[in-house]
C-alpha cells in the first residue's frame, strides 16, 4: 500500500474535498481516471454519515465505505505519550497498522487518543492527528520533521488566520507542559477538530491547566468544525 486516505462524509459532503482529491490525483497519477472513479463510488453511499477508507496501491485503488457516527468534539488524551516507531512518518498509509494497534490499546485503557514522541521526548503529533495549541492570540503548530502534512490543520489555520490569529511554528515539536497548559486541539480528516478537555494520567483524568486565558478573537474548535462543514464539497 502506497497511500491511505480517510475522511468523514456526511450526506455526500466532505470538508476540504478538493484538497483530498488533489492529493489522490497526485498519489494515483498512474490512473488518469482515479478521481472520477473514487467519486462515483463515494456517491453510492447515499445519505448518512460514512468514513470512506481509500487505499492507493501500485496498480489498484480500493474504496471501502464504513458507516459512522459524528465524532465527539471534546476528548481525553493519554498523558504518557508513545515513542514514534513509524517507518514512513511523513506518509499516510505505510504505518497504518502500527498506528491503529496503538490507538486501540489507548482506547481500551480509557483515553480517546494518544501522542507520538521523538527520542528526546518531544511531542510530534497525535497518532493520526495534527496538533495545535492557542496562546495569546496565536496558533502554535508543530513543524517537527516527522510530522505528516494535514489537510485539516491547513484548513483550520486558514480559518484562524482569517480571524486575525497568527501562526507560530515549533520545528522541534512540543513539550507536554505546553500542551497541558494551553487550549490544545487534535485535528484530522476523520474526526475534525477536537479540543483536549482531559488528560489520562495514572488512571485519573485531569483537566488542562490555565484553560481560561483570553481567546483574543480566536474561533472555538466547534466554530471551526461548523465552518468546515458549511464549506464542505459535494462528491
NORZIPE-V165402 format. One line per field, one symbol per residue. phi: phi as a letter, one per 30 degrees, with the letter a starting at -180 (. if undefined). psi: psi as a letter, one per 30 degrees, with the letter a starting at -180 (. if undefined). burial: + if it has 24 or more other ideal C-beta (glycine too) atoms within 12 Angstrom, else -. A space follows every 10 residues. Layout:
phi=???
psi=???
burial=???
//
This chain:
phi=.cabbbacbb hicbdheedd dddddddcdd bdcedddddd dddddidjcb cdbccccdbb bcbcccebbd ddcbbcbddd ibedcddbdc cckecedddd ddddddddcj ccabcccddc idddaddbcd babcahibcc bdcedcdddb dddedddddd dedjddbbcb dciccdeddd cbdcccbadd cicbcdcabd bhicccdddh dcdedhiddd ddddeddddd cedcd
psi=kekkkklkkj hgkkkheeee eeeeeefhff jfgeeeeeee eeffealakl jkjkkjaefl kkjkjkkllk lkfklkkkfe lkkjgkfifg kjefgeeeee eeeeeeeffg lfllkkkaff gkkealegll kllkkhgkjk lkhkfgkkkj eeeeeeeeee efggklkkkj fgalleeeef gljkkkklfe gbkkkjfkkj jhfkjkllkh fhkkfhfkll eeeeeeeeee gklk.
burial=-+++++++++ --+++++-++ +-+++-++-- ---++--++- ++--+---++ ++++++---- +-+-+----- +-+++++++- ++-+-+--+- -++-++--+- -++--+---- ++++++++-- -+++++++++ +++++--+++ ++++-+++++ +++++++-++ --+-+-+--+ --++++-+++ -+++++++++ ++++++++++ -------+-- -------+++ +-+++-+++- -++-+
//
